[in-house]
Amino acid sequence: MIRVLLADDEAMIRAGVRAILGAGEDIEVVAEAGDGRAAVELARAHRPDVALLDIRMPGLDGLAAAEEIVRTVPDTAVAMLTTFSEDAYVAQALGGGATGFLLKSGDPHELIAGVRAVAGGAAFLSPKVARHVIDGYGARRVARGAEARSRTAALTPREREVLGLVGEGLSNPEIAARLHLVEGTVKAYVSTVLERLGVKNRVQAAIVAYEAGLAGG
């Protein structure tokens, strides 16, 4: 079972999300919080597989709670649940270590898929968010592409191959199957790639892969 901590300051939103996640037979909501501070405390107490956090909550907001959970409960994957898709929120959430970004207005199946993805160690951005992040660079995109290609040029061919598959949203087991490698070897490759690119998590690596032309066509 994928054990989930759900944090949102609106009880009706929590009830709706809990009902959606309940449709996934492999997902169980083990704790709920109405604010960020309670979310951090419950994450420490329950050690869930995934912490699903609203961005705007009283007291400690979801962004700050995400950073604290990533720091103190590193085995818990963090995904943000929000109605906001502005660059600042996305960038801050990813910079804080979140590996998923889901919109409350998204498809229920997308919510379940996102929880499963981050629980499995993969990155997941709502398609609308991904388009907003990647296509919203405008005139800066060409420069960012050149910078990304420069950063990935230092990687070995195998490391670039692994990065491209991370960029396509594949988990370590899926990458291992695709490349006919053992999972431990893939995990080592991913760790090396993150370190050499100077990024904190798979989502940031996926964006570099996309900008460098290694993923997303």
Secondary structure, DSSP 8 states (H G I E B T S, - for coil): -EEEEEE-S-HHHHHHHHHHHHTSTTEEEEEEESSHHHHHHHHHHH--SEEEEES--SSS-HHHHHHHHHHH-TTSEEEEEES---HHHHHHHHHTT--EEEETTS-HHHHHHHHHHHHTT--EE-HHHHHHHHHTTTTHHHHHHHHHHHHHTTS-HHHHHHHHHHHTT--HHHHHHHHT--HHHHHHHHHHHHHHHT-SSHHHHHHHHHHTTSS--
